Amino acid sequence: MGLIRFLGALFGGGRNVVTETVEVFRPNAEAADRRSAEAQGAALRQMAAEFGSVQGPWGRFVDGLNRLPRPMMAFGCIGLFSAAMADPIWFAERMQGLALVPEPLWALMGAIVAFYFGARELHKFRGSAMRKEAARIIAQAPAVAQNVARLRALRHDSPGAADPGPDARVAMAAMRREGDGDNPALDDWRGDRK
């Protein structure tokens, strides 16, 4: 009889003292799964309420803008390859300009692009790193300006592009006219001018 009373006290009245005691140390798996399913259902209902509604013209416009960066970056890269093949000097001038972009700005651009595509990591630079990078850029600027000037001198329409330089044979060949000696009247006329 004592055992029945003892078991009745433990498990009677719809209670289970053993289960309640164990749940203090380890959560009930069934109840945890139920809470997780309820939370997930609430999140899905919230998302459906936010994105499932009929949008007006402004909402559709903003959604269209949100879809642009990825294709713009892809087509921009393809455009850079095309520009490099079509006009290498123009492309090299732009790449020399990119050499002056400070490292923290590249890091910021990378963080923005990475954040847009789902990354959550952002690297912060200290003031000393920024000063070091500024000194590097200032030291590099004259070389970049000289490279741009050299690239511009290579263009077919730049002043002095046909300059033969200090080579006397090239200079004489450049001054020799095509067909010299073929026209005696023209040769006499040139001789009279001297």
Secondary structure, DSSP 8 states (H G I E B T S, - for coil): -HHHHHHHHHH-TT--HHHHHHHHHS--HHHHHHHHHHHHHHHHHHHHHHHSS---HHHHHHHHHHTSHHHHHHHHHHHHHHHHHH-HHHHHHHHHHHTTS-HHHHHHHHHHHHHHTT--------HHHHHHHHHHHHHHHHHHHHHHHHHHHTSTTSTTTT--TT-HHHHHHHHS-TTTTS-HHHHHHHHHH-
